Each structure stands twice: as C-alpha cells, then as structure tokens.
Amino acid sequence: MSKEDLAKFEGVIIATPGGGHYTVSLPNGKTVTAKLSGKMKQNKIRCIVGDYVTVGLSPYDLNHGIILYRKSHADSPPPGSFNR
C-alpha cells in the first residue's frame, strides 16, 4: 500500500510508550498508535509529546498509523483545539 492510499488526519502526540511507537490524539476524540515513516527516520526527524503531526491511517485498520509529517509550531492549530 502506498502513501497515496492512506487517509490523512491531523493530530497531537500525547504519549511515547517506547519502541518507536507514539500515541496520537485526533480531533474527533479518537486515539491511535503510530510509528514514524521511513523518510522521517532517514532524516533523523524526532517527535516529542505535544507535537502536531499528520498521520496516515490505512482504510483496513484505523487503530494504527504512520506519522508522515511533523508541523512546526507556526503551522500548528491554536491551543485547545485537540483533546490532550
């Protein structure tokens, strides 16, 4: 499955349980487990709790995703728009 087939959602990282996994909260109140994409690992882009990210979710399993993009704080939505 390619990146074009994924459904993209904006979210905020709420936890890093370890092992390269992240817990991401979506604006609709749902939480998903996500991993970094290969290009983010290759370019050594790291994510921490509180970062706003774009998550790609497979249409087959909506509980697991891939973090495709980490937004800078200038591009982030206003505070209070996500459930933490």
C-alpha positions as CSV (number, residue, x, y, z in Angstrom):
1,M,0.0,0.0,0.0
2,S,1.4,3.4,-1.0
3,K,1.3,6.7,0.9
4,E,-1.4,8.0,-1.6
5,D,-3.8,5.3,-0.4
6,L,-3.7,6.4,3.3
7,A,-6.3,8.6,4.9
8,K,-4.5,11.7,6.3
9,F,-5.5,13.2,9.7
10,E,-4.1,16.0,11.8
11,G,-3.3,15.1,15.4
12,V,-1.2,15.8,18.5
13,I,1.2,13.3,20.2
14,I,0.0,12.6,23.7
15,A,2.4,9.8,24.7
16,T,5.5,7.9,23.7
17,P,5.2,4.4,25.1
18,G,8.5,3.3,23.6
19,G,9.8,1.0,20.9
20,G,9.4,3.7,18.3
21,H,5.6,4.0,18.8
22,Y,3.6,7.1,19.5
23,T,0.1,7.6,20.8
24,V,-1.7,10.3,18.7
25,S,-4.9,12.0,19.6
26,L,-7.1,13.0,16.7
27,P,-9.5,16.0,16.7
28,N,-12.6,13.7,16.7
29,G,-11.5,12.3,20.2
30,K,-10.1,9.0,18.9
31,T,-6.5,7.9,19.8
32,V,-4.3,5.8,17.5
33,T,-0.9,4.2,17.8
34,A,1.5,5.4,15.1
35,K,5.1,4.9,14.0
36,L,7.5,7.3,12.2
37,S,7.7,7.0,8.4
38,G,10.9,5.8,6.8
39,K,11.8,9.2,5.4
40,M,11.4,10.8,8.9
41,K,13.8,8.1,10.3
42,Q,16.2,8.6,7.5
43,N,16.4,12.3,8.0
44,K,16.5,11.9,11.8
45,I,13.3,13.9,12.5
46,R,12.2,13.3,16.0
47,C,8.8,13.8,17.6
48,I,8.0,14.6,21.3
49,V,4.9,14.9,23.3
50,G,2.9,17.9,22.3
51,D,4.0,18.0,18.6
52,Y,1.3,18.4,15.9
53,V,1.6,15.8,13.3
54,T,0.0,14.5,10.1
55,V,-0.9,10.8,10.5
56,G,-1.7,8.4,7.6
57,L,-4.2,5.7,8.5
58,S,-4.9,2.6,6.5
59,P,-8.5,2.1,5.5
60,Y,-8.2,-1.5,6.7
61,D,-7.1,-0.8,10.2
62,L,-8.0,2.6,11.7
63,N,-6.1,2.0,15.0
64,H,-2.6,2.0,13.6
65,G,-1.0,4.7,11.5
66,I,2.2,6.3,10.2
67,I,3.4,9.7,11.1
68,L,4.1,11.4,7.8
69,Y,4.8,15.0,8.7
70,R,5.7,17.0,11.9
71,K,4.4,20.5,11.8
72,S,6.4,23.5,13.1
73,H,4.8,25.5,15.9
74,A,4.0,28.3,13.5
75,D,1.8,25.9,11.4
76,S,0.2,24.3,14.5
77,P,-3.5,24.9,15.3
78,P,-4.5,27.1,18.2
79,P,-4.4,25.7,21.7
80,G,-7.4,23.8,22.9
81,S,-8.5,22.5,19.5
82,F,-7.3,19.0,20.4
83,N,-8.1,16.8,23.4
84,R,-5.0,16.0,25.4
